[in-house]
Amino acid sequence: MAIVLTGFGVQSPLGCGFPESMETLRNGRPCVEDIQNYDTEGYEIRAAGEVRCGGEVVKTPREIDRKIFFLDRALRELSLNTGFSQRYGPNEVMLNIGAGVDYFDAAAFSDQAAFHHKTARQIREVARKWHLEAGTHIFASACTASAHAIGFSCRLLRRGLATVVVSGGIESMISHVNYLGFYLLGALSRSDDPAPYKCKPCDLRSTGTILGEGAVVMLLERSEKVSDPASILAEIVGYGCTMDAYAVTDPDPSGVPAAEAVRQALDDAGIGPEQIDCVHLHGTGTSKCAPAEYNTLRLVFGEKRASEIPVYSMKGQVGHLIAACTAIEMLGVVYSLEHQVVLPTVNFSEPDPRAPLNVVKDRPLSMPIRYVLKLNSAFGGHNTALIIKKWEK
Amino acid sequence: MRGVFHRFEAGEEILDPGSLRNGKLFKYYNRETMAAVATAASLFSETPPPADTPFFYATGETESCKFFELIRQKVDCENFSSRFYVDEILPRISPLVQFKMMRNMVSCMVAIENGLKGDNNLILDSASALLYAALSSPYSGEVIIGAGKMYADEVVECGFAFVLPSELAGHRMLGSDSLAIDFFREEAWR
């Protein structure tokens, strides 16, 4: 029995819908510009990866929590594309989703209800609307929230604790309170290059990350329940997660706990590290991320192969979708498996000597790809590893 | 199953920073973090868990934020603008506020304080998700589950337990909309 991914619903900087998003991945168009959805007068930094349709930023009134708005639209696409609501009863479809911080409407400080948009309550309402009635489970581990949601879903499906799962992640921190709050943490890119702004994963000149937003949902099923095998996009074969228990803001630089997450995922998949063909990194563009990820790979693959195995980060192109980052980055994994290429990391040009990784640049690297390792980590020390396999049956 | 449940009243001192192994991190603690670290300590006092013990924690939906209450008192919403926010509000915000608002900081601080490095998850609200997380963990022994809830009046409730995943099979809260904190409030060892 295999756990397979059979469809996406996508509202993201890459585009609205799975086909548009895959095309934007293919053409490598940077999706980060100045914030357009609201006035940012006075902002020192104003770059973000906002959700786009046909290249245009999707604008919403300030009263709307954008991550919930996009979740609704992504579920509509997923339902249309996969027909899950026709193939399964409402009590069989579970929603396991990573979600970001609450939305606060800064212009409504005086009205508590209008000011504070609570996340869990809103997600449950959307789940009811789409008849996802086998349980709504929300994960909130920041940058690993959607990885936790996907890994949790695989465990439940494998153990027969769920019949079918809609998983993924939603996020929008592109608002006065949350964007500027993140700015205060000092993690945003301070690149003074002209637009499009530069989140530069693994690059010597990286100065920080850039926020993105969106909702990416996917249908996870047991292979024997799939009515049309041609719809299978990939198989999720391994999952592991650990905690650093090290620091609040920095990853454990040794990479030891993250490497343990990879080892768990390899054990779960029943494969050895030599079978991994490429690695899709967390790759935030912050100064401590790349060295920690390099050390993780060094522990897993050995020093020589850690510098040889092709790696990729999507965040240069779309920014950091925080609670939805793994979900959107699964599109890159599916792209690699479908087209047998590792995409170039947008904005990468000069390697960071502290992290001598084989970052693909300039053009896609064609190669046989059977297994992809997907890494993510979060503020506070969560590490996740997913192993995704090309569907071959 | 062995567990603890504590309720801390508004204004009640929850934790002595001097008792922490990592006291310098106390500045990042909100009241739920204090409650979680204190409650975990009371559970772990007799049996410190091995570092690889899975740890699953559910935090409650945010009910209020003292920081925003302070801001609200000082803001003229009639004249709101981006420039106003940047000039008048942003300077009042400490970066520490962001850490206190990040939901995963509670479980991360418990992990740091107790050296927990194993399988984990951070759940919002749901007892079902918390119990499923424990039930589906590949770990063969006892796992740690916890939940906290800070109410609008700053009362905090928190529970922690060691459980064998098999003890949770068929639990009535699986698949329900129950809050995770209710699991601990309702258990007999309260």
Interface residues (C-beta under 8 A of the other chain):
Chain A: Y38 D39 T40 E41 G42 Y43 N96 A99 V101 D102 F104 A106 A107 A108 F109 S110 F115 H116 K118 T119 A120 R121 R124 A134 G135 T136 H137 I138 F139 A140 S141 A142 A145 H148 F152 R155 L156 R159 L161 H176 L180 G181 F182 L184 L185 G186 G240 C241 T242 M243 D244 A245 Y246 A247 V248 P257 E260 Q264 D268 A378 F379 G380 G381 H382
Chain B: L25 Y28 A51 F55 T59 E61 T62 S64 F68 I71 R72 V75 C77 F80 S81 S82 R83 Y85 V86 D87 I89 L90 I93 S94 P95 V97 Q98 F99 M101 M102 R103 N104 M105 S107 C108 M109 A111 I112 N114 G115 L116 K117 G118 D119 N120 N121 L122 I123 L124 D125 S126 S128 A129 Y132 A133 L135 S136 S137 P138 L174 G175 S176 D177
